Amino acid sequence: MKSIHTDVVLGSSVAILAALGFWLATGFSPEARVFPLLVLGPAVPVGIIIAVRGQMRLIQSGENPNFFTSPSRFFLAAAVMVLALIGLDYLGFLTTSAIVIPVMSYLLGYRKPLPVLATTFIFLTIVYIVFIQILSRPLPHEIWTRIGG
Amino acid sequence: MDLFAPLLSAIPAVLTFPNLLAMIGGVLAGIIVGALPGLTATMSIAVLLPLTFTMDPLVALGMMAGIYNGAMYGGAIPAILLRIPGTPAAIVTTFDGYPLAQQGKAGYALQIALLSSAFGGMASAVAMMLVAPPLSLVTLSFGPPEVFWVGVFGMAAVSVFLGEDLPKGFLAALMGLFIGMIGLDPVMSTDRFTFGQLELESGIDIVVLMVGLYAIPPCLEMAEETLLKAKHGQKLKFSPFLETIRETPKFFKVWSWAYLYGIIIGLLPGASGSFVSFLAYERAKKISKSPETFGKGNPEGIAASEFGNNADNAAALIPTVTLGIPGSSVAAVIMGGLLVHGLQPGPDLFRNSADIIYGFMIQMFLTSLILIPLGGSFATNLFAQVLRIPRAMLVGLILCLSIVGAYCVQNSIFDVWLMFGFGLLGYVMSKTGLPLAPVALGVILGPLIESNLRLSLLLDVRGEYILFTRPICMVLIALLIITTVLPPIWKQIVLRREKQMMNKQ
């Protein structure tokens, strides 16, 4: 049996952050602090209620659901996502996507190259036509356009 | 009969070839844009507005009407197939649409969404044509105190009804209100919780928040479960469309409530389709004989949500065209479109440009009608195929689509990181049983509630407590108490009775 219920972590984190926010809000001008105080004030006791109730549930019934289904796969996917966001600034959107989609598929267990490459190509084509050509939305610049220029 | 005369005379102008082409093109563009998470009807109309500069005003308005109605349905497609609302108004559609898709009934869920959207849009257009003038008088009596209470009522109702756990529902609502107040405050422009970040001064964009909260958590959950579930894409089952049409009478009761909410809320500035969907969904759950099936794939949930958010479409335009007060962000963009074409909203619009404004109302009706053949053959059969893509590959595709959606809002990498941050928050919320919907509604309604609260306090110069003493406010407060206090008490009474019964047995 785990010693801390998920709700205890959630409730106490919320209560601490809300108290901190409440304290920050007291520094705002009188007009600007009314609403933040009205929102953050009740968040502190609500967080405490959730935390206390969670611990009582753990003591009474031993009920404490697992937070992660698969921690290793969660952190793997999250790490690829973070790398994709970092790469976006340096490589550009289309290049990053052309790397991320096959890499994520491979790491998560789908390893048929043809469908993966075909889907990636179709996806990038649709994004290019809709966002860049039709809607004229500028996407992060591609690294190969910078090398050329 | 004077009411119908301008309507009838506008019909020939609406049925011209360029007009029909603009409406069809608009609906198709709207479905595609609405289906892409991160792109909203507001954004697409705003982006496509320059394309209409050279068009005849009625043709331009036809295109805008098509995009509007198309996008409102398009938002349901990823909501049902991927649990990612394509538009903010489609949040509620995810509740039952996604579970139905998981049961292999994605095609059926899309058909229900399509019919509800189309009928909702048509009914709303009829309201705009016939019932709008007397209804718009009601909103004239709504001042800041009344709008404040409507917002509070919406937040409270969502917290109580959407979360299975009252403190968690309440906490989620408070989180939403908090996120909504990040940036410059609406009255005095004081920096609040920006921590010196210039990008946060304009506040959190609802699209960035929505994409993060609704797109990233399913990605992470799919990544965790890819080994546990089959790697093959799911096969879709499409029931004959006529069969689904024959089923529609069973949704009439749900649709009627959604219609009522759509018209009333649509008239209120700032309260949009997403809010209507929440209320319509809650009502459908209340009047249902099997409320426990809501959230697990009840088609009535989709019908309420989709009819609700489309019933608001034309209604939100009523104060826009009659008073020049946009009822929603889309209405504001459409108002911009009217001004671009030299049409000044207000009573003069009905006198001087009757053929155009009545023609626009007919276009709102026709573009909803066009949805049925276009949405049926185009979206249902084409976009539904995304479920065939293996889940491992879908994770990367959704991530990239989310990135482009968040980036396009302000062309900012900061927004992409913000979206990812909200994604992690959504994941934690999903794992700890905190409902996501009150957060989204809090961000939408928070600024509306705050600005009207502060305006009410400013108006109360004589200390008459206008927030509590005005008749409509008193009615709204009573409704607030009834909907928030009574359900938990009733739940406790039922639980006690059940315990007593168990003890007796």
Interface residues (C-beta under 8 A of the other chain):
Chain A: T6 D7 L10 V14 A18 G21 L24 A25 F28 S29 E31 A32 V34 F35 P36 V39 L40 P42 A43 V46 G47 I49 I50 R53 F67 F68 T69 S70 R73 F74 L76 A77 A78 M81 V82 A84 L85 L88 D89 F93 T96 S97 V100 I101 P102 V103 M104 S105 L108 G109 Y110 P115 V116 T119 F123 V127 V130 F131 L135 S136 R137 P138 L139 P140
Chain B: I32 L36 L39 S44 V47 L48 P167 K168 F170 L171 L174 M175 L177 F178 M181 D185 V187 M188 T190 R192 F193 I216 C219 L220 E221 A223 E224 E225 T226 L227 L228 K231 I389 P390 R391 A392 M393 V395 G396 L397 L399 C400 L401 I403 V404 Y407 C408 N411 I413 V416 W417 F420 G423 L424 V428 K431 T432 L434 I449 E450 L453 R454 L457
